[in-house]
C-alpha cells in the first residue's frame, strides 16, 4: 500500500502548479516517505514515526541547535538563504504537531521511537529516493532505456530490479556465485547483462527476471559489462587481462581483446564502432568494435601521457554522446577529457577526496557525474560530483557518501542513481535538474565513532572518534555539551566512572590514558603507557582503572585517583575474572536492555526493534541498525538508547507508557 501512496504523491505533484502554496509541503512529505518506503512497507504502523523523525527536524526552532551552515568548497561556510526554521509561511513541524495530537487521541499509549537528534541529511536536499534491499555493497547501477526501472548489482551476489518512480523492488535475480560487479540494460530494454566475481557473464530477461544465458570463458573476475548500441554484442572485461565480445543472442564468443594488465572498465562508443577500456597499463586502450583490432594510433598517442596523468590505474571510462571525447577517472582522484580521435588531453579536474570509481556523461553531453571513494587515512568520505562537461567546473556536489562505486543517469537526464560502500547497502536516487545549495552540516564527529558510553545517572553520552577528541552530549536533547581535546591521535575507547563524575579515554596510538572531569571537561590525569591502548574500564567502585591492549587479553591496572600503577606487571584478562568483568562482553552486541525494554538489531534488514522484556512482544521498530561493532549503550532511566553508525550519533527514545506497553 505504501508504494501506491508514493505513486499518488507523484501524481499529485505532477498535477499541482509550481506556484501552489502547499506544493512545497507536499514535496517534502513525498521526500520523507520515499526515504523510508521499504521500512514502512515492512512495518506500516511506523508511517507517523518516520514522518516525525524526518519532517519535524526540517523547520522546527530546535533544529538551529543541531545544524551548522553548509560548506561551499573553498568559500567559508554560510547560508545562501535563510534556513527553513527562519523562513516565513506554513511550517512542516506545525503539521506534525497536529498529526501527533490526532494519533495520541486515538491511541494514547501507542509506542513509537522518537529520534532525539536531528537527521544527518535533512529534507529539502537533492535526494529523491533510497532503494533498500541489498545486503552488501552495490557495485553496479543502470537505468532501463525508458527510465522506468533501475538495475543494481551487489556484493551480496544478487541483481535487483526496481521501479524507478516508486522505489519498489520488482525482482531479485539470483544465479551468481560471487559478487555481481556490474550491470547493463540492452538498448531495447529486453535484456540485462551482469558480470561477476565468479568469472561469468549472465544475460537475464528484464521482464520476467529469468536467466537466459550464462557466458563463461574469463579466467578472472568480470569487472564490467556493456551492450553495443545495436544490442547485438556484449562486451565484458576482466582481471584476466582481456576484453571479450560476445554475441548477445546466442552467447557465442566473437573476439578476445588482449591487454597487458587487468582491466577495470569498458564502454562502447555511441555509434558502436569503437570500444574503450581502462586498466593499470596501458591505462587506456581503444579497439575496433567490429574487428576486435586495437587502434594503434590512438593507443600510442595517449599511453605515456596517461601513465603520468592518472598515476597508476584508470578505473572508469565513458564516451561522450557525440563520440568526440573520452572521459576517464583515475586512482589519484583525477577526471580527464581526451579527444577521441587524436588522443590529446583537453580538460582535467583533480584534487578530489579519493579515487574516481565511476563516471557517467549526461544524455545531453553537457554534464559529467562521477563518484569518488573514501580516502583512507583522512576524514573525507567519498562524494558524488557533477561538473560542466565544457569547462569541467563544478556545478554542485551532492554531499558526502561512504564511497561511490556506481553512477548512472536517467535517460531524460533529470535524475542520477548512485551506490557503493554504504553502511545501509542502499542506492540513492537524486534530482539533478535544480540543485539546492549544499545541505547544512549536522554538528558532531567528522570521522568514525569508535566508542560510546552513557553515564550511569543517565544525563550524558560520551563518544570517542578517530578525530582525536571526546564529545559529551546531553541525553535528553542530543545536543553537544562539550568537546574534550588532548589526545594526539584517534580515541579508541571511552568510559564513565560508576558515579558519573569522571570520564576515562584511551588514545589508539599516543599511548595515553586520560581522565576528565565529566562536569567541567577539565583533564584530571594523563597516564602514559608503552602500549597501544584499545579498551578502558573502571572497577565497580571507581577506585581502579583497567586498560587493555590490542589483544584484549593483556591488561594493566591503575589507581583511578592517583594515577599510580597498581603494580608493574600485567594481568591476563582470562585468568582474572574480576578484571574481565569490568570490560563486560567484548563481542559486538546486537541486544541491549533499558529497564523492561530490549533493543535488538538485524544486519539482514538493517533495522532495529524494541521488544518487551516481560512478554517478548515487539512494540516498535527503527529503520537504522546502529550497532556499529556493538557500540550501543542504554539509558536505564528513560527507555532510551544511544548508538553510532560511522560518524553519526543516534539517540532514540521510546515514546509510550511503560506499564501500558507491557500489558
C-alpha positions as a printed NumPy array, in Angstrom:
array([[  0.   ,   0.   ,   0.   ],
       [  2.841,   2.421,   0.758],
       [  4.125,   2.216,  -2.836],
       [  0.667,   3.149,  -4.087],
       [  0.819,   6.152,  -1.759],
       [  4.169,   7.124,  -3.29 ],
       [  2.635,   6.985,  -6.758],
       [ -0.295,   9.102,  -5.546],
       [  2.11 ,  11.73 ,  -4.223],
       [  3.961,  11.758,  -7.546],
       [  0.706,  12.198,  -9.464],
       [ -0.428,  14.998,  -7.16 ],
       [  2.864,  16.847,  -7.515],
       [  2.735,  16.45 , -11.288],
       [ -0.742,  17.977, -11.394],
       [ -0.146,  20.737,  -8.849],
       [  1.035,  24.101, -10.237],
       [  4.574,  25.038,  -9.144],
       [  3.302,  28.25 ,  -7.548],
       [  0.726,  26.482,  -5.383],
       [  1.325,  27.483,  -1.712],
       [  1.061,  23.878,  -0.494],
       [  3.284,  22.299,  -3.124],
       [  6.47 ,  22.711,  -1.089],
       [  4.951,  20.901,   1.902],
       [  3.629,  18.111,  -0.312],
       [  7.055,  17.68 ,  -1.941],
       [  8.751,  17.441,   1.471],
       [  6.282,  14.809,   2.66 ],
       [  6.862,  12.891,  -0.571],
       [ 10.637,  13.01 ,   0.008],
       [ 10.263,  11.862,   3.621],
       [  8.146,   8.829,   2.693],
       [ 10.472,   7.811,  -0.121],
       [ 13.471,   7.755,   2.229],
       [ 11.934,   5.046,   4.413],
       [  9.489,   3.472,   1.966],
       [ 10.907,  -0.065,   2.255],
       [ 10.925,   0.095,   6.049],
       [  7.34 ,   1.398,   6.116],
       [  6.329,  -1.34 ,   3.701],
       [  7.537,  -3.927,   6.238],
       [  6.092,  -2.058,   9.222],
       [  3.084,   0.069,   8.147],
       [  2.429,   1.309,  11.688],
       [  5.699,   3.281,  11.584],
       [  4.455,   5.8  ,   8.999],
       [  3.865,   8.553,  11.57 ],
       [  7.168,   7.796,  13.321],
       [  9.166,   8.059,  10.076],
       [  7.435,  11.284,   9.088],
       [  8.082,  12.805,  12.507],
       [ 11.772,  11.87 ,  12.619],
       [ 12.344,  13.417,   9.187],
       [  9.791,  16.216,   8.884],
       [  9.841,  17.636,  12.42 ],
       [ 13.53 ,  18.485,  12.146],
       [ 13.146,  20.276,   8.819],
       [ 11.889,  23.593,  10.17 ],
       [ 11.306,  23.294,  13.927],
       [ 13.037,  26.022,  16.01 ],
       [ 15.134,  23.384,  17.785],
       [ 16.86 ,  22.462,  14.512],
       [ 19.01 ,  25.59 ,  14.755],
       [ 20.945,  23.968,  17.612],
       [ 21.868,  20.899,  15.556],
       [ 22.933,  22.222,  12.158],
       [ 25.848,  24.347,  11.05 ],
       [ 25.817,  26.379,   7.801],
       [ 26.619,  24.323,   4.695],
       [ 30.125,  24.042,   3.303],
       [ 30.842,  25.75 ,  -0.03 ],
       [ 34.072,  24.321,  -1.314],
       [ 36.828,  26.874,  -0.823],
       [ 34.42 ,  29.576,   0.361],
       [ 33.605,  29.991,   4.06 ],
       [ 30.524,  28.07 ,   5.26 ],
       [ 27.327,  30.099,   5.156],
       [ 23.66 ,  30.265,   4.217],
       [ 22.761,  31.442,   0.717],
       [ 19.231,  31.999,   2.018],
       [ 17.656,  31.737,   5.473],
       [ 17.407,  28.158,   6.771],
       [ 13.908,  26.596,   6.835],
       [ 13.332,  27.304,  10.53 ],
       [ 13.809,  31.028,   9.866],
       [ 11.638,  31.245,   6.745],
       [  8.056,  32.57 ,   6.916],
       [  4.99 ,  30.629,   5.867],
       [  3.484,  27.253,   6.664],
       [  5.736,  25.095,   8.818],
       [  6.052,  21.35 ,   8.381],
       [  6.648,  20.929,  12.119],
       [  3.261,  22.527,  12.868],
       [  1.573,  19.974,  10.633],
       [  3.366,  17.177,  12.507],
       [  2.133,  18.581,  15.831],
       [ -1.458,  18.323,  14.642],
       [ -0.918,  14.763,  13.41 ],
       [  0.647,  13.834,  16.748],
       [ -2.36 ,  15.171,  18.633],
       [ -4.688,  13.133,  16.439],
       [ -2.576,   9.983,  16.834],
       [ -2.373,  10.225,  20.623],
       [ -6.091,  10.966,  20.878],
       [ -6.881,   7.723,  19.055],
       [ -4.218,   5.667,  20.872],
       [ -2.975,   7.466,  23.995],
       [ -0.219,   4.909,  24.703],
       [  0.79 ,   3.86 ,  21.203],
       [  4.549,   3.089,  21.174],
       [  6.9  ,   4.737,  18.719],
       [ 10.58 ,   5.627,  18.604],
       [ 11.409,   9.325,  18.556],
       [ 14.802,  10.435,  17.329],
       [ 16.186,  12.867,  19.896],
       [ 18.758,  14.164,  17.399],
       [ 18.189,  15.721,  14.001],
       [ 18.978,  13.527,  10.962],
       [ 22.387,  13.818,   9.327],
       [ 20.755,  14.597,   5.968],
       [ 17.754,  16.93 ,   6.348],
       [ 14.814,  17.15 ,   3.99 ],
       [ 14.854,  19.607,   1.121],
       [ 18.055,  18.285,  -0.459],
       [ 18.502,  16.626,  -3.829],
       [ 17.734,  13.12 ,  -2.53 ],
       [ 14.729,  11.733,  -4.389],
       [ 14.534,   8.147,  -3.118],
       [ 16.504,   5.49 ,  -1.25 ],
       [ 16.445,   1.933,  -2.612],
       [ 16.975,  -0.568,   0.209],
       [ 17.076,  -4.328,  -0.246],
       [ 20.659,  -5.393,  -0.879],
       [ 22.592,  -6.968,   1.978],
       [ 26.004,  -5.689,   0.948],
       [ 27.758,  -3.004,  -1.103],
       [ 26.428,  -2.008,  -4.518],
       [ 28.913,  -2.228,  -7.392],
       [ 26.796,  -1.6  , -10.486],
       [ 23.767,   0.54 , -11.434],
       [ 21.925,   1.34 , -14.632],
       [ 18.609,   2.777, -15.806],
       [ 16.43 ,   0.99 , -18.333],
       [ 16.232,   2.807, -21.698],
       [ 12.717,   4.076, -20.914],
       [ 13.787,   5.275, -17.436],
       [ 11.074,   3.286, -15.671],
       [ 13.369,   0.774, -13.998],
       [ 16.752,   0.617, -12.289],
       [ 19.01 ,  -2.448, -12.141],
       [ 21.622,  -2.884,  -9.418],
       [ 24.389,  -5.418,  -8.829],
       [ 25.797,  -6.106,  -5.389],
       [ 28.406,  -7.863,  -3.343],
       [ 25.512,  -9.941,  -1.957],
       [ 25.636, -11.896,  -5.27 ],
       [ 22.264, -10.614,  -6.499],
       [ 20.982,  -8.352,  -9.251],
       [ 17.842,  -6.438,  -8.279],
       [ 15.324,  -4.614, -10.449],
       [ 13.496,  -1.587,  -9.043],
       [ 10.564,   0.597, -10.012],
       [ 12.411,   3.873, -10.641],
       [  9.467,   6.06 ,  -9.587],
       [  8.095,   4.29 ,  -6.508],
       [ 11.353,   2.624,  -5.419],
       [  9.713,  -0.794,  -5.09 ],
       [ 11.828,  -3.906,  -5.645],
       [ 10.348,  -5.853,  -8.582],
       [ 12.772,  -8.772,  -8.987],
       [ 15.762, -10.274,  -7.226],
       [ 17.897, -12.186,  -9.741],
       [ 19.921, -14.991,  -8.176],
       [ 22.446, -17.103, -10.021],
       [ 25.906, -15.647,  -9.481],
       [ 28.129, -17.484,  -7.009],
       [ 30.135, -14.356,  -6.14 ],
       [ 29.765, -10.553,  -6.216],
       [ 27.671,  -9.079,  -9.038],
       [ 30.164,  -6.396, -10.068],
       [ 28.367,  -4.701, -12.971],
       [ 25.012,  -4.486, -14.765],
       [ 23.822,  -3.146, -18.13 ],
       [ 20.493,  -2.896, -19.964],
       [ 20.226,  -3.749, -23.648],
       [ 19.226,  -0.748, -25.811],
       [ 15.734,  -2.167, -26.365],
       [ 15.287,  -2.832, -22.625],
       [ 14.571,  -6.565, -23.104],
       [ 17.742,  -7.939, -21.54 ],
       [ 20.022,  -7.229, -18.594],
       [ 23.671,  -8.292, -18.555],
       [ 25.592,  -8.788, -15.322],
       [ 29.261,  -9.534, -14.689],
       [ 30.512, -11.254, -11.582],
       [ 33.491, -12.145,  -9.482],
       [ 32.569, -15.77 , -10.288],
       [ 34.098, -15.139, -13.763],
       [ 30.756, -15.348, -15.58 ],
       [ 28.538, -13.024, -17.591],
       [ 24.804, -13.695, -17.335],
       [ 22.003, -12.412, -19.551],
       [ 18.593, -12.049, -17.92 ],
       [ 15.076, -11.433, -19.223],
       [ 14.261,  -7.927, -17.967],
       [ 10.509,  -8.575, -17.825],
       [ 10.467, -11.938, -16.043],
       [ 13.819, -11.971, -14.231],
       [ 14.657, -15.379, -15.713],
       [ 18.25 , -16.213, -16.636],
       [ 18.646, -16.542, -20.41 ],
       [ 22.369, -17.137, -20.975],
       [ 25.472, -17.805, -18.891],
       [ 28.691, -16.843, -20.687],
       [ 31.901, -18.434, -19.42 ],
       [ 35.45 , -18.045, -20.632],
       [ 37.094, -15.406, -18.448],
       [ 39.802, -16.674, -16.107],
       [ 39.366, -13.817, -13.624],
       [ 36.541, -11.789, -12.131],
       [ 34.398,  -9.824, -14.577],
       [ 34.55 ,  -6.171, -13.587],
       [ 32.334,  -4.512, -16.208],
       [ 29.805,  -5.326, -18.927],
       [ 28.297,  -3.225, -21.715],
       [ 25.858,  -3.743, -24.594],
       [ 26.69 ,  -2.405, -28.019],
       [ 24.323,   0.351, -29.227],
       [ 22.608,  -2.068, -31.629],
       [ 22.157,  -4.636, -28.833],
       [ 23.801,  -7.428, -30.831],
       [ 27.03 ,  -7.646, -28.795],
       [ 28.01 ,  -7.707, -25.15 ],
       [ 31.471,  -6.63 , -24.017],
       [ 32.972,  -7.85 , -20.751],
       [ 36.306,  -7.022, -19.174],
       [ 38.19 ,  -8.963, -16.565],
       [ 41.17 ,  -9.13 , -14.268],
       [ 42.457, -11.859, -16.633],
       [ 43.726,  -9.015, -18.877],
       [ 41.115,  -9.499, -21.601],
       [ 38.036,  -7.84 , -23.042],
       [ 35.665, -10.371, -24.592],
       [ 32.998,  -9.645, -27.17 ],
       [ 30.006, -11.985, -27.175],
       [ 27.016, -12.454, -29.445],
       [ 24.121, -11.228, -27.277],
       [ 21.573, -13.544, -28.921],
       [ 23.303, -16.927, -28.741],
       [ 26.197, -16.246, -26.347],
       [ 28.932, -17.163, -28.842],
       [ 32.368, -15.64 , -28.238],
       [ 33.266, -13.305, -31.123],
       [ 36.597, -11.718, -30.115],
       [ 39.163, -11.793, -27.3  ],
       [ 40.972,  -8.46 , -26.925],
       [ 44.259,  -8.873, -25.07 ],
       [ 45.721,  -6.258, -22.717],
       [ 48.921,  -6.272, -20.665],
       [ 47.286,  -5.929, -17.242],
       [ 43.959,  -6.44 , -15.514],
       [ 41.176,  -4.313, -16.975],
       [ 38.83 ,  -2.288, -14.755],
       [ 36.269,  -0.8  , -17.137],
       [ 34.889,  -0.9  , -20.657],
       [ 32.483,   1.205, -22.755],
       [ 31.181,   1.289, -26.341],
       [ 31.187,   4.476, -28.367],
       [ 27.605,   5.65 , -29.057],
       [ 27.974,   4.815, -32.762],
       [ 29.07 ,   1.28 , -31.892],
       [ 32.289,   1.472, -33.901],
       [ 34.766,   1.558, -31.048],
       [ 35.359,   0.122, -27.616],
       [ 37.417,   1.784, -24.898],
       [ 38.877,   0.07 , -21.832],
       [ 40.787,   1.286, -18.795],
       [ 43.429,  -0.599, -16.85 ],
       [ 46.674,  -0.285, -14.931],
       [ 48.781,  -0.152, -18.044],
       [ 48.405,   0.616, -20.844],
       [ 45.898,   2.81 , -18.998],
       [ 43.512,   3.373, -21.94 ],
       [ 43.094,   1.194, -24.998],
       [ 40.728,   1.807, -27.893],
       [ 39.585,  -1.06 , -30.089],
       [ 37.651,  -1.522, -33.306],
       [ 34.373,  -2.99 , -32.013],
       [ 33.705,  -4.9  , -35.249],
       [ 37.08 ,  -6.495, -35.963],
       [ 38.426,  -6.521, -32.413],
       [ 41.678,  -4.903, -33.528],
       [ 43.442,  -2.367, -31.361],
       [ 43.626,   1.133, -32.864],
       [ 47.342,   1.651, -32.519],
       [ 47.431,   5.335, -33.481],
       [ 45.329,   6.397, -30.504],
       [ 46.956,   3.845, -28.214],
       [ 50.476,   5.081, -28.909],
       [ 49.408,   8.703, -28.541],
       [ 47.967,   8.516, -25.075],
       [ 49.907,   5.758, -23.308],
       [ 52.739,   7.803, -21.83 ],
       [ 50.512,  10.766, -21.045],
       [ 48.006,   8.581, -19.255],
       [ 50.642,   6.767, -17.236],
       [ 51.709,  10.105, -15.8  ],
       [ 48.265,  11.688, -15.647],
       [ 46.249,   9.115, -13.716],
       [ 49.032,   7.83 , -11.507],
       [ 48.626,   4.062, -11.551],
       [ 45.143,   2.933, -12.62 ],
       [ 42.289,   4.098, -14.839],
       [ 39.192,   2.881, -13.01 ],
       [ 36.342,   4.158, -15.213],
       [ 35.83 ,   5.361, -18.804],
       [ 32.966,   6.691, -20.901],
       [ 32.325,   8.182, -24.347],
       [ 30.545,  11.491, -24.915],
       [ 27.215,  11.188, -26.81 ],
       [ 28.778,  12.721, -29.931],
       [ 31.708,  10.238, -29.877],
       [ 34.218,  13.091, -29.873],
       [ 35.538,  12.697, -26.341],
       [ 36.613,  10.003, -23.929],
       [ 36.401,  10.724, -20.226],
       [ 38.445,   8.763, -17.699],
       [ 38.664,   8.603, -13.914],
       [ 41.82 ,   7.64 , -12.082],
       [ 43.145,   6.146,  -8.891],
       [ 44.646,   9.512,  -7.933],
       [ 41.304,  11.357,  -7.988],
       [ 41.572,  12.943, -11.457],
       [ 38.97 ,  13.049, -14.196],
       [ 40.325,  13.792, -17.664],
       [ 38.732,  14.511, -21.031],
       [ 40.522,  13.317, -24.173],
       [ 39.993,  13.927, -27.862],
       [ 38.769,  10.543, -29.082],
       [ 40.394,  10.95 , -32.497],
       [ 43.784,  12.444, -31.653],
       [ 44.269,  11.314, -28.057],
       [ 45.073,  14.871, -26.935],
       [ 44.131,  15.783, -23.393],
       [ 41.576,  18.609, -23.416],
       [ 40.482,  19.064, -19.798],
       [ 41.489,  17.886, -16.364],
       [ 39.818,  18.159, -12.99 ],
       [ 41.615,  16.929,  -9.895],
       [ 42.131,  17.323,  -6.13 ],
       [ 39.089,  15.282,  -5.118],
       [ 38.947,  13.282,  -1.948],
       [ 39.685,   9.828,  -3.33 ],
       [ 39.902,   7.518,  -6.317],
       [ 37.306,   8.156,  -9.032],
       [ 35.46 ,   4.816,  -9.227],
       [ 32.613,   5.693, -11.577],
       [ 31.854,   8.264, -14.25 ],
       [ 28.869,   8.982, -16.492],
       [ 28.053,  11.684, -19.047],
       [ 24.529,  13.119, -19.134],
       [ 22.449,  12.222, -22.209],
       [ 22.723,  15.799, -23.475],
       [ 26.516,  15.682, -23.128],
       [ 26.587,  18.858, -21.04 ],
       [ 27.284,  17.409, -17.589],
       [ 29.592,  14.804, -16.119],
       [ 28.754,  12.898, -12.948],
       [ 31.426,  10.993, -11.093],
       [ 31.783,   9.271,  -7.772],
       [ 34.848,   9.171,  -5.566],
       [ 35.891,   6.648,  -2.994],
       [ 36.662,   7.333,   0.651],
       [ 40.295,   8.386,   1.033],
       [ 41.874,   6.155,   3.632],
       [ 43.812,   7.969,   6.325],
       [ 41.651,  11.105,   6.125],
       [ 38.297,  12.283,   7.431],
       [ 36.975,  12.816,   3.906],
       [ 34.298,  10.494,   2.613],
       [ 33.565,   9.792,  -0.996],
       [ 31.475,  12.274,  -2.933],
       [ 29.103,  12.416,  -5.849],
       [ 30.059,  15.376,  -8.025],
       [ 28.522,  16.908, -11.133],
       [ 30.635,  19.075, -13.43 ],
       [ 30.144,  21.115, -16.569],
       [ 31.456,  18.983, -19.451],
       [ 32.777,  22.008, -21.333],
       [ 34.853,  23.622, -18.647],
       [ 34.932,  20.83 , -16.075],
       [ 33.77 ,  23.368, -13.496],
       [ 31.788,  22.016, -10.55 ],
       [ 28.052,  22.533, -10.897],
       [ 27.34 ,  21.144,  -7.473],
       [ 28.454,  18.489,  -5.081],
       [ 25.813,  16.2  ,  -3.601],
       [ 27.064,  15.826,  -0.073],
       [ 29.367,  13.143,   1.214],
       [ 28.99 ,   9.436,   0.85 ],
       [ 30.952,   6.449,   2.122],
       [ 32.351,   5.72 ,  -1.31 ],
       [ 30.62 ,   5.903,  -4.688],
       [ 31.229,   2.816,  -6.855],
       [ 28.417,   3.294,  -9.39 ],
       [ 26.738,   6.291, -11.063],
       [ 24.051,   6.263, -13.766],
       [ 21.942,   8.97 , -15.423],
       [ 18.259,   8.558, -16.169],
       [ 17.561,   8.723, -19.925],
       [ 15.999,  12.187, -19.588],
       [ 18.966,  13.484, -17.569],
       [ 16.751,  14.633, -14.694],
       [ 17.982,  12.139, -12.124],
       [ 21.007,  10.155, -11.056],
       [ 21.181,   6.892,  -9.173],
       [ 24.295,   6.244,  -7.096],
       [ 25.512,   3.377,  -4.952],
       [ 28.601,   1.958,  -3.369],
       [ 30.111,   1.374,   0.031],
       [ 27.174,   2.487,   2.143],
       [ 26.544,   1.131,   5.621],
       [ 22.858,   0.589,   4.841],
       [ 23.708,  -1.024,   1.444],
       [ 21.245,   1.297,  -0.299],
       [ 21.193,   3.008,  -3.674],
       [ 20.172,   6.663,  -3.737],
       [ 18.218,   8.464,  -6.451],
       [ 18.913,  12.197,  -6.599],
       [ 17.484,  15.059,  -8.624],
       [ 19.998,  16.703, -10.911],
       [ 17.951,  19.429, -12.596],
       [ 17.648,  22.092,  -9.918],
       [ 20.324,  21.532,  -7.311],
       [ 19.719,  23.21 ,  -3.991],
       [ 22.511,  24.755,  -2.008],
       [ 24.664,  22.238,  -0.124],
       [ 22.826,  20.773,   2.874],
       [ 23.532,  22.078,   6.362],
       [ 26.064,  20.121,   8.381],
       [ 24.948,  18.242,  11.456],
       [ 27.06 ,  19.127,  14.479],
       [ 29.125,  16.133,  15.51 ],
       [ 32.111,  13.996,  14.697],
       [ 33.732,  14.27 ,  11.291],
       [ 35.143,  10.735,  11.427],
       [ 34.199,   7.305,  12.655],
       [ 32.904,   6.921,  16.218],
       [ 34.916,   4.165,  17.88 ],
       [ 33.31 ,   4.066,  21.307],
       [ 30.197,   5.328,  23.042],
       [ 29.17 ,   5.341,  26.714],
       [ 26.193,   6.58 ,  28.728],
       [ 26.725,   7.986,  32.21 ],
       [ 25.182,   5.788,  34.93 ],
       [ 22.983,   8.687,  36.048],
       [ 21.534,   8.91 ,  32.524],
       [ 22.454,  12.566,  31.956],
       [ 25.315,  12.36 ,  29.464],
       [ 26.606,  10.416,  26.478],
       [ 30.318,  10.311,  25.674],
       [ 31.656,   9.445,  22.211],
       [ 35.213,   8.86 ,  21.036],
       [ 36.291,   9.054,  17.407],
       [ 39.221,   8.927,  15.012],
       [ 39.456,  12.735,  15.058],
       [ 41.339,  12.588,  18.413],
       [ 38.615,  14.021,  20.629],
       [ 35.862,  13.032,  23.027],
       [ 32.467,  14.712,  22.76 ],
       [ 29.894,  14.915,  25.536],
       [ 26.179,  15.04 ,  24.67 ],
       [ 23.015,  15.783,  26.592],
       [ 20.924,  12.6  ,  26.705],
       [ 17.63 ,  14.474,  26.842],
       [ 18.234,  16.785,  23.867],
       [ 21.014,  15.005,  21.944],
       [ 22.926,  18.286,  21.664],
       [ 26.657,  18.558,  22.174],
       [ 27.62 ,  19.874,  25.584],
       [ 31.427,  19.911,  25.447],
       [ 34.415,  18.663,  23.479],
       [ 37.436,  17.188,  25.281],
       [ 40.682,  17.744,  23.414],
       [ 44.097,  16.421,  24.323],
       [ 44.735,  13.137,  22.559],
       [ 47.167,  13.277,  19.661],
       [ 45.51 ,  10.547,  17.638],
       [ 42.222,   8.676,  17.297],
       [ 40.486,   7.82 ,  20.562],
       [ 39.719,   4.106,  20.8  ],
       [ 37.656,   3.849,  23.989],
       [ 35.668,   5.97 ,  26.444],
       [ 34.003,   5.121,  29.766],
       [ 32.205,   6.887,  32.631],
       [ 33.086,   6.191,  36.233],
       [ 30.316,   4.498,  38.278],
       [ 29.442,   7.805,  39.962],
       [ 29.231,   9.6  ,  36.545],
       [ 31.718,  12.253,  37.707],
       [ 34.734,  11.173,  35.629],
       [ 35.409,  10.061,  32.067],
       [ 38.335,   7.88 ,  31.002],
       [ 39.565,   7.733,  27.4  ],
       [ 42.377,   5.923,  25.609],
       [ 44.365,   7.074,  22.585],
       [ 44.79 ,   4.444,  19.912],
       [ 48.399,   5.354,  19.138],
       [ 49.525,   8.08 ,  21.561],
       [ 49.811,   5.531,  24.423],
       [ 47.855,   7.803,  26.752],
       [ 45.015,   7.255,  29.178],
       [ 43.277,  10.494,  30.113],
       [ 40.786,  11.039,  32.908],
       [ 38.448,  14.034,  32.667],
       [ 36.024,  15.801,  34.947],
       [ 32.641,  14.999,  33.376],
       [ 31.055,  18.246,  34.56 ],
       [ 33.751,  20.771,  33.64 ],
       [ 35.702,  18.887,  30.944],
       [ 38.963,  19.527,  32.786],
       [ 41.713,  16.951,  32.367],
       [ 42.431,  15.353,  35.768],
       [ 45.062,  12.727,  34.92 ],
       [ 47.28 ,  11.939,  31.951],
       [ 48.647,   8.402,  32.226],
       [ 51.417,   7.144,  29.949],
       [ 51.916,   3.546,  28.918],
       [ 54.286,   1.843,  26.484],
       [ 51.366,   0.199,  24.856],
       [ 48.854,   0.576,  22.086],
       [ 45.615,   1.099,  24.016],
       [ 42.274,  -0.254,  22.864],
       [ 39.845,  -0.527,  25.772],
       [ 39.342,   1.151,  29.159],
       [ 37.083,   0.276,  32.096],
       [ 36.502,   1.408,  35.675],
       [ 36.201,  -1.038,  38.56 ],
       [ 32.671,  -1.182,  40.07 ],
       [ 33.752,   1.068,  42.963],
       [ 35.525,   3.528,  40.623],
       [ 38.804,   3.194,  42.529],
       [ 40.754,   1.404,  39.802],
       [ 41.105,   1.692,  36.05 ],
       [ 41.902,  -1.205,  33.727],
       [ 43.392,  -0.679,  30.28 ],
       [ 43.573,  -3.414,  27.656],
       [ 45.861,  -3.676,  24.664],
       [ 45.084,  -4.756,  21.1  ],
       [ 44.952,  -8.439,  22.063],
       [ 42.263,  -7.558,  24.675],
       [ 43.965, -10.081,  26.976],
       [ 46.914,  -8.19 ,  28.446],
       [ 45.563,  -5.669,  30.962],
       [ 47.223,  -3.015,  33.119],
       [ 45.513,  -1.662,  36.232],
       [ 45.876,   1.859,  37.656],
       [ 44.697,   3.722,  40.705],
       [ 41.98 ,   5.941,  39.191],
       [ 42.528,   8.8  ,  41.669],
       [ 46.321,   8.988,  41.972],
       [ 47.298,   7.679,  38.547],
       [ 49.778,   5.193,  40.016],
       [ 50.121,   1.745,  38.506],
       [ 48.794,  -0.894,  40.871],
       [ 51.848,  -2.991,  40.048],
       [ 54.413,  -3.116,  37.264],
       [ 53.245,  -6.41 ,  35.812],
       [ 50.21 ,  -7.052,  33.683],
       [ 47.269,  -9.339,  34.139],
       [ 45.977, -11.97 ,  31.773],
       [ 42.34 , -10.99 ,  31.312],
       [ 41.03 , -14.531,  31.117],
       [ 42.874, -15.505,  34.329],
       [ 41.356, -12.721,  36.435],
       [ 37.556, -12.968,  36.194],
       [ 37.11 ,  -9.868,  38.361],
       [ 39.002,  -7.647,  35.911],
       [ 37.471,  -9.339,  32.864],
       [ 34.032,  -8.464,  34.229],
       [ 34.9  ,  -4.755,  34.237],
       [ 35.018,  -4.783,  30.448],
       [ 31.768,  -6.669,  30.028],
       [ 31.099,  -8.604,  26.827],
       [ 33.908,  -7.865,  24.313],
       [ 31.969,  -9.174,  21.303],
       [ 29.787,  -6.974,  19.088],
       [ 26.352,  -6.672,  20.66 ],
       [ 23.029,  -6.684,  18.879],
       [ 20.86 ,  -6.635,  22.023],
       [ 20.72 ,  -4.034,  24.807],
       [ 18.189,  -3.668,  27.598],
       [ 16.818,  -0.43 ,  29.033],
       [ 14.85 ,  -1.353,  32.117],
       [ 11.943,  -3.51 ,  30.854],
       [ 12.627,  -2.978,  27.15 ],
       [ 15.059,  -4.865,  24.903],
       [ 16.704,  -3.263,  21.859],
       [ 17.571,  -5.728,  19.074],
       [ 19.24 ,  -5.091,  15.742],
       [ 19.213,  -7.066,  12.498],
       [ 22.003,  -6.839,   9.947],
       [ 19.842,  -8.705,   7.458],
       [ 17.172,  -5.994,   7.315],
       [ 19.379,  -3.126,   8.575],
       [ 16.798,  -2.157,  11.193],
       [ 16.187,  -2.409,  14.923],
       [ 13.273,  -3.477,  17.102],
       [ 12.202,  -2.794,  20.684],
       [ 10.797,  -5.818,  22.457],
       [  9.001,  -6.056,  25.803],
       [ 11.243,  -7.877,  28.271],
       [  8.248,  -9.396,  30.034],
       [  6.094, -10.542,  27.103],
       [  8.641, -10.78 ,  24.272],
       [  6.349,  -8.76 ,  22.019],
       [  7.879,  -6.305,  19.546],
       [  6.301,  -2.897,  20.163],
       [  8.34 ,  -0.589,  17.9  ],
       [ 10.832,  -0.615,  15.036],
       [ 13.582,   1.778,  13.891],
       [ 14.98 ,   1.986,  10.32 ],
       [ 18.666,   2.198,  11.338],
       [ 20.601,  -0.705,  12.868],
       [ 23.139,   1.47 ,  14.611],
       [ 25.189,  -1.276,  16.249],
       [ 28.5  ,  -0.385,  14.534],
       [ 30.716,  -3.025,  16.144],
       [ 28.458,  -3.243,  19.168],
       [ 28.711,   0.373,  20.269],
       [ 25.206,   0.51 ,  21.773],
       [ 24.571,   1.595,  25.324],
       [ 21.32 ,   2.081,  27.165],
       [ 19.95 ,   4.798,  29.4  ],
       [ 18.196,   2.818,  32.114],
       [ 16.209,   5.797,  33.339],
       [ 14.385,   6.984,  30.242],
       [ 13.809,   3.968,  27.984],
       [ 16.315,   5.42 ,  25.543],
       [ 19.202,   4.031,  23.551],
       [ 22.275,   5.661,  22.071],
       [ 24.469,   4.254,  19.353],
       [ 26.61 ,   5.179,  16.393],
       [ 26.779,   4.414,  12.708],
       [ 30.159,   5.519,  11.389],
       [ 30.385,   9.201,  12.44 ],
       [ 26.684,   9.747,  13.232],
       [ 25.347,   9.59 ,  16.782],
       [ 21.792,   8.344,  17.286],
       [ 19.742,   8.892,  20.424],
       [ 16.335,   7.202,  20.308],
       [ 13.612,   7.37 ,  22.932],
       [ 10.641,   5.046,  23.265],
       [  7.509,   7.169,  23.456],
       [  4.795,   5.215,  25.287],
       [  3.502,   4.477,  28.768],
       [  5.799,   1.76 ,  30.171],
       [  3.046,  -0.079,  32.016],
       [  0.621,   0.053,  29.087],
       [  3.298,  -1.156,  26.701],
       [  3.96 ,  -4.269,  28.773],
       [  0.417,  -5.416,  29.218]])
